[in-house]
């Protein structure tokens, strides 16, 4: 019933009007976290790949526009899909990169929840946030391989990309992702300082 009332609210007020806070809190508590993978792709200089994402919900808050909506490649894990396979698939779908070697991973899951104003709007209204397995990869190709255009029926996730020092990633991210990104930076800092060989596949 609560989901129906929020959906009705979105239909009446438009897709970018958040539901009342009290309703949002109850609704969020009933939603799962989406299982995902995240990838930190390092180039030969030890910098990492970030893409600029411009979701429709960015219009809700001034801090969500401009340079605050850069992110690392990430995406959902398909049913029964091994998380490492999902990481390579999502990397290709979002960046076009196939020449990458796995060099590290964070055991377990890191999670973040959406802020109240995005509940029922972001993630198609199906999730309260993400829980992610994180992987570090070394880019073994060159920049001409990178393609952020749509792949088949999938739309483009990003409209721009760049290489940045790993330590800059949290400050470029939207606020609700920053705590997770800070932990990712801490865990993968060693890969930004030297070239690391790949680790065994799952």
C-alpha positions in Angstrom: 0.0 0.0 0.0 2.8 2.4 0.9 4.5 1.8 -2.4 1.2 2.4 -4.3 0.8 5.8 -2.5 4.2 6.9 -3.4 3.8 5.8 -7.0 0.6 7.8 -7.1 2.4 10.8 -5.7 5.0 10.6 -8.4 2.3 10.3 -11.1 0.4 13.4 -9.7 3.4 15.6 -8.9 5.8 14.5 -11.6 8.8 12.2 -11.5 11.1 14.7 -9.8 8.9 15.5 -6.9 10.0 13.5 -3.8 7.3 12.0 -1.5 6.8 13.4 2.0 9.7 12.5 4.4 7.6 10.3 6.7 6.4 8.3 3.8 9.9 8.1 2.4 11.3 6.7 5.6 8.7 3.9 5.8 9.1 3.1 2.1 12.9 3.1 2.2 12.8 0.6 5.1 10.8 -1.8 2.9 13.2 -1.6 -0.1 16.3 -3.8 -0.6 19.8 -2.7 -1.5 20.7 -3.6 -5.1 23.7 -6.0 -5.3 26.3 -4.4 -7.6 29.9 -4.4 -8.5 32.2 -1.4 -8.7 35.5 -1.1 -10.7 38.5 1.0 -10.1 40.4 1.0 -13.4 44.1 2.1 -13.1 46.1 3.3 -16.1 49.9 3.0 -16.4 50.4 6.3 -14.7 48.4 5.1 -11.6 45.4 7.3 -12.3 41.9 6.0 -12.3 39.0 6.2 -14.8 35.9 8.3 -13.9 32.8 9.0 -16.0 30.4 11.9 -15.8 26.8 10.7 -15.2 23.8 13.0 -15.6 20.8 11.2 -14.2 17.4 12.9 -14.3 17.3 13.1 -10.5 20.3 15.4 -10.5 17.8 18.3 -10.9 16.6 17.8 -7.4 19.6 19.3 -5.6 22.1 21.9 -6.7 25.0 19.8 -5.4 24.1 17.0 -7.8 25.0 18.9 -10.9 28.2 19.9 -12.6 31.4 18.2 -11.3 29.5 16.5 -8.4 28.2 13.6 -10.5 31.4 11.9 -11.6 31.6 8.2 -10.6 33.5 5.0 -11.0 32.1 2.2 -13.3 29.5 0.2 -11.4 26.4 -1.8 -12.1 24.1 -4.6 -11.1 25.0 -8.3 -10.7 22.7 -10.6 -12.7 21.1 -13.6 -11.0 23.7 -16.4 -10.5 26.4 -14.3 -12.1 29.8 -14.4 -10.4 30.7 -11.0 -9.1 34.1 -11.0 -10.9 32.4 -11.7 -14.2 29.9 -9.0 -13.5 32.8 -6.6 -12.9 34.4 -7.2 -16.3 31.0 -7.1 -18.0 30.0 -3.8 -16.4 33.4 -2.3 -17.2 32.9 -3.2 -20.9 29.3 -2.0 -21.0 30.2 1.4 -19.5 33.7 2.1 -20.8 34.2 -0.2 -23.8 37.4 -1.6 -22.1 38.1 -5.2 -22.6 41.9 -5.1 -22.1 42.0 -5.1 -18.3 43.6 -7.3 -15.6 42.2 -8.0 -12.2 44.8 -6.8 -9.6 42.8 -6.6 -6.3 39.4 -6.8 -4.6 37.8 -5.8 -1.3 36.4 -8.7 0.6 32.7 -8.4 1.5 30.3 -5.7 0.6 30.4 -1.9 0.9 27.0 -0.2 1.1 25.4 3.2 0.7 21.8 4.3 0.9 20.0 7.0 -1.1 19.1 10.2 0.6 15.4 10.7 1.4 14.8 13.0 -1.6 15.8 10.2 -4.0 13.8 7.4 -2.5 11.2 6.3 -5.0 12.9 8.2 -7.8 16.5 7.0 -8.3 17.2 3.3 -9.1 13.7 3.2 -10.7 12.2 3.3 -7.2 13.0 -0.3 -6.6 16.0 0.0 -4.2 17.0 2.0 -1.2 20.7 2.0 -2.3 23.5 -0.3 -3.3 25.7 -3.0 -1.8 28.8 -3.4 -3.8 31.7 -5.8 -4.3 34.7 -3.7 -5.4 37.5 -4.7 -7.8 40.7 -3.0 -8.9 41.8 -3.5 -12.5 44.9 -2.5 -14.5 44.1 -1.0 -18.0 46.3 -2.9 -20.5 45.1 -1.1 -23.6 45.3 2.5 -24.7 42.8 5.4 -24.6 41.6 4.7 -28.2 39.8 1.6 -26.8 37.6 3.6 -24.5 34.1 4.0 -25.9 31.3 5.4 -23.7 28.7 5.1 -26.4 25.7 2.8 -26.2 26.3 -0.9 -26.5 23.4 -2.6 -28.4 20.1 -1.8 -26.7 21.8 -0.3 -23.6 22.0 3.5 -23.3 25.2 5.3 -22.5 25.9 5.6 -18.8 28.3 8.5 -19.2 28.6 11.6 -21.4 32.3 12.4 -20.6 35.3 10.7 -19.0 38.8 11.4 -17.7 41.7 10.0 -15.7 42.2 11.4 -12.2 44.4 10.6 -9.2 42.7 8.1 -7.0 42.7 10.5 -4.0 40.5 12.9 -6.0 37.6 10.5 -6.6 35.6 11.1 -3.4 35.5 14.8 -3.9 34.2 14.3 -7.5 31.4 12.0 -6.4 27.9 12.8 -5.3 27.7 13.2 -1.5 25.9 9.9 -0.6 28.7 7.8 -2.4 31.6 9.6 -0.7 32.0 7.4 2.4 32.2 4.3 0.3 34.6 5.9 -2.2 36.8 7.0 0.7 37.1 3.4 1.8 37.8 2.2 -1.7 40.6 4.8 -2.0 42.1 3.5 1.3 41.9 -0.1 0.2 43.3 0.4 -3.3 45.8 3.2 -2.7 48.8 0.9 -3.3 47.7 0.3 -6.9 48.1 4.0 -7.7 51.8 4.0 -6.9 53.2 1.1 -8.8 52.3 -1.4 -11.6 50.8 -4.6 -10.1 50.5 -7.9 -11.9 47.1 -9.5 -12.3 45.7 -12.0 -9.7 44.2 -15.4 -10.5 40.6 -15.5 -11.9 37.8 -16.8 -9.8 
